């Protein structure tokens, strides 16, 4: 170990501290664990320019109530001090009032360097942060501890003009948490109230929208929402929770509650415990779609049929991203054969998300081979009519990229 060069050790250390979930005050996490080995390791692991993304600072006050104020201050001060002028990614968690805690004040002094901020604290603490200090924050994630009632609006981020990405994981609304709507490009919404729906209209720069279904305990009726058109949105991701109102994506389009004329990427993530048949949006409303992402839609063999029927009418899709949990029935359905209608005739890129797959698998290999060759007995090249399939027509294009990097291949 002593013979390993500093640059090699530094590279190793970078992989040890890359997780945002690490609690920066927990002595069982890097860089503290690395610094115990030797003086050399301590210097390398805590030196600001060698510490991979040193600015990632996570403080969970809920776990340190028994520690002395001096101990907490010492640990909190280390990273802001040694990070010098580097950008900071801050995660702040607490279920109690911490705005009068010295460590909170210490963090406040570095607020001008915060670029990413994830927070779950009482509203009084959030309001205590000076909004004028957030001059560079670009990613914001806000949730609220259980039992914290909305009393007055939190205006801390009203003037944070550099905010580009916002995640709201609580019952906050545009009125209770005002944001600079004209700069937001990515927005995650878990609430379907009329006020939240109307707020989407104000996001004039919005490019990516994520909608996450909420528990049945918070009931909502999508059919009661007014129609909104978001002309700048090119990417929509819908998370279907197992205990939420099923088929959010399909209902949004069927009821015309959401009109996205520029949509090119659609991702639908079904919960892995999702037992019902997946509901897909009407294809006629997805004419501009070129990238389709589907997760957990085919973890049951019975769901393969509906999924294939949906793919069969999505002839314009060029990139398909699916999870590796799908069975061989899907690949059998997508395999190009003479005399068979071609599903996804314009597919160029296929990506399988993480899961274990047996390899080599004859069915999967047959699918890949059929997607990468032109059979001489099934016709010539040319575009496929999206509305009228012709079994004599061949696949007009062939796979250019197959991404299996996230799949664990097992013999």
N, C-alpha and C positions, 0 to 999 in steps of 0.2 A: 504493500500500500504506500509505503514511503517513496517508492520510485515512480509512482504515477505523477505525471506532470500536472501543474496547476490547471491548465486549460482543459485537460480531460476530466479532472475532478469537478471543475466548474460546470462542464456540460452535464455530468451526472447529477449534480445538485439542482440544476435547472429543472430536471424531470421530477425531482423530489418535492418541489414546492409549487407545482403548477396548478393544483386544485384550488378553486375558489372556496370550496366548502371547508377548508381548514380554518380552525379558530386560531387567530394570531396570538392569543394569550395562552393557549394550551401548550404546556411544556412537553407534551407527548407528540407534538407536531413539528415539522421543519419550520424555521431553521434551528429551533432550539435543540432538537435531537442531534442534528449534525454538529452543532457547536460543542457538544460534550466530548467528542472523540479526542480532539487534540486542539492545540492553539492554532495550528495551521488550518484545520478544518473550520474552526470558529471564524477565522479571518476571511476565509474563502466564502463561507456560507452566508455571512452577514454583511460582507462588503457590498455597498449599494449597486455598483455597476456589474457585479457578478451574480447578484441575487436575481433569479429569473422573475421578471415582473414584480419587483420588490414592493410596488405600490399596492398590492392586494392586502388589504387590512380588514380582518374580520374580528369583530368584538361582540361576544355574546354575554351581556351583563347578567343574564339569568344564571349563568354557571359560576359567577365569581362574587356572589354576595357575601361569602364567608371570608374573602381575602381582604387584607387591609388596603386602604386607599393608596398607601405608598407603593405596595406591590403592583397594583393595577396601573398606577401612573408610570412606574418604571417600565413595565412591559409595553404599554401603549406608546410611550414616548420614543421607544427604540426605533420603530419603523418610520414614523414621520421625520425623526431627526436624521437618520442615516439615508433616507430616500432623497434628501436634499430637495432639488427642484423637480423630481420626477412626478409624473401623474400618479394619482391614487385611485384605487378601486376600493370602496369602503362598504362593508356590510355591517349594519348596526342592529342588534336585536335586544329587546328588553320589554318586560311586561310591567315595569314600575317606572316611576318618574325619575329620570336620570339627568335632566337638564341642569340640576345643581351639582352634579358629580364632577369633580376636577378632571376626570378623564374625558368627559363629554366636552368640557371647555377646551381641553387640549386638542381634541379632534376638530373642534370648531375653528381653531387657529389655522388649520391646514385646509379648510374648505375650498379655498381658491384653487387648490390643485386637484380637487376631486373630479374625476372624469366619469366614473361609474358609481352609482349609489343605490344600494339595496337596503331598505329600511323597514323594520317592523317595531315601532315604538308607539307610545301613547301620543295622541295628537298634541298635547301640551308640549311635549319634548320636540316634536316635529316643528311646531310653530316657533319654538325658541331658537331654532337655527336661523341665522340672518340670511334672508334670501339674496341680498346684494352680493354675498360671497360666492354664490354658485355661478361664476362667470364662465366656467368651462365644462360644466357637467353635460354629458351627452347621452348617457343611459340612466334611466331612473326606474326603479321597481319599488312599489309602495304596497304594503299590507298593514293591517291594523290588528293588534292583539284582541283576543276575545274580551267582550265586556266594555270596550272603549267606545263610548257613545259619541256621536257627532253633535257637538255643541255649537261650534262656529267654524266658518271656512278656514282652512289652512292655506295661507297665501305665500308660503315659503318659496315656492317654485314658479310663481306667477311671471317673474321676469327672467327666468333661466332660458335665455334666448338660444342657447346652443343645444338644448335638448332635442335629440333626434329619435330616441327610442323610449317608449313608456310602457310599463307593465303595471296594471292595476289589479291586485289580487284581493280586493276587499269590496265593501259596499260604497267606496268613495264614488262620488259623481263629479261632473264638471263644475258643479256649484260648490261642493264641499272641498274640492282640491283643484283650484284653478290652475291651468297650465297654458303655456304659450302655444296655442293650437296651430299657428301658421308655420311652425318649424318642424313639427312631429312627422317623421317619415315611417316609423314602425309603431304600431299600437296594439296592445294586447288587452282585450276586453272580456270580462267574465260576468258582466251585468247586462241585462236586456230590458232595462226600464226605458220608458219613453224619453226621459232626460238624457240618458246615455246614448240612445239611438240618435237623438237630435244633435248631440255633441259631435258625432262622427262627421256631420256635414261641415263642421268648422275646420276639419283637418284637411286643409287645401293642398298640403304637400304630401299627403299620405300615400305610401307606395306598398306597404306590407301590413296586412290586417290579420290578427289572430283572434278567433272567437272560441271561448272555452265554455262548454256546458256546465251549468251549476247543479247542485243537488236538487232533488225534487222538493226538498224542504223550502227552497226558494223558487216557487212556481212562476212561470212566465208563459205568455201566449204569443207566439211569434206572429200569428195571424192578425193580432191587434196592433202590430207595429206599422207605422207609416212607411211608404216606399221611399228609399233614399238612393241616390245615384252618386257613386264615388268614381269619377272619371279617371283619377290618377292612380288608383290601386291596380297593381299588376300581380300581386301575390296574396292569396287567401289561404289560411290554415284554420281548420276547424277541429277541435278536440271533442270527441264524443265520450262523455263519461258514462260509466256503467249504470249509475243511478240517476242519470239526468234524462230529460226529455229526449227520446231517441230521434235520430234523423234531423239534426239541426241544419246541416248543410243542405239537404234536400228540401226541407220546408222553407228555408230562406229564399231559395230560388223559385220554388213552386208558388209561393205566395207573393212573389215579386217584391218582397221586403227589402231585398238588396240587389241593386243593379250595378254590375261591374263591367262596363264595356271594354276595358283594356286588360281584363284578367288574362294572364298567360300561364300562371302557376297556381295549381290547386292542390292542397294537401288535406287529406281526411285521416285522422288518427282515431281509430276505434279502440276503446279500452279492451285489454286482453281478456277481461271477464264478460265481454259483450256477447250475450247469448242470442239475441235476435238477428234476423237477416239484415245486413247493412243496407242503408238507403242511400242511393246516389242521386245527385242532381240531374235534372233533365238535360240531355246533351245539346238540345237546340239553344240553350242559354249559355253554352260554353264554346261558342264558335271560335274564339280567339285562343283557346287553351292549347299550349304546346308542351307543358310539363305537368305530369300527374304523379302525386305522391300518395300512396295508400299503405297504411299500417294497420295490422291486426284485422283486416277485413276478411281474410281467408284462413284464419287459424282453425276454422271448422270446415270440414269437407263440404258440408251442405251449402256453404256460402260461395263456393267456387263458381257455381252456375250463374248467380246474379252478377258476380264480378265480371265474368267473361262476357255476359250480355251487355254490360255497361261499356267494357273496353271495345266491344265489337262496333259500337257506334261512335267511338272517339277516334276516327280515322286520322285526325290532324295532329294527334299527340306525337311528339318527337322524342320525348324523354319520359321514361317510366321508372319510378322508384317504388319498390315494394319490399316488405320485410321478408327475410328468409324463412319465416314460419310457414309460408304457403306450401301446399302439397304439390305432388307431381301432376295432379289434375289440371292445375293452372298452366303448367308448361306444355302439357299435352294439348290443351286448347289453343295455345299460342304458336304451336309448331306449324310451320308452313308446309302444306302437302298438296300435291297435284289434285285438282278437282275440289278443293276446299276453299271456302271464303277466307280471305286473309284478314286476320285481326291485327289492328295497329299497323297498317301497311307503310306508314311513314316513320316508324320507330328507328331512331338513330342511336340512342343511349339507353342502356339498361343498367340499373344499380340495385343491388340487393343489400338491404340493411342487415344489421347484425343478428345472426342466429346460426345454429349448428346445421350443417348440411352434409349428407354423405357424398363423398366424391372419390372416384368418378361415379357419376350417376347416369346410366344409359338414357333415361328420359330427358334429363337436363342437357346432356351433351347433344342429343338428337335435336332438341329445341334450338340450341346455340348454332348447330351446323345449318339448320334450315333457315336461320335468320341471317346467315353469312354467305349464302350461295344463291345462284340463280338457276332454277331448274329449267332446262331447255324445253320441256314439254308442257309448260304452263303459261306460255305466251311471252310477249316482249315487255319492254319497259313502258313507262307511262304512268301518269297520275291515276289514282283510284278514285272513282266517283264516291263521295262520302255517303250519298243517299241510296245508291244502287250498286250493291256488290255484284261482281261478276266472277264466277268461279274460274273462268278461263284466263283471268288477268293475273299477272305475277306481282310479286312484291316490288314496287317501284324503287325502293331504296333498301339498303342493307345496314345492319348494325355497324356502327363505327367505333363504339366504345362499350365495353362491358366492365363494370366496376364490382368486384367481389372482395374489395379490401376489408369490408366490415363483417364478412361472413367467415365463420370458423368452419373450415373444411375438415371433415374427419373421414378416415377410410371406412 
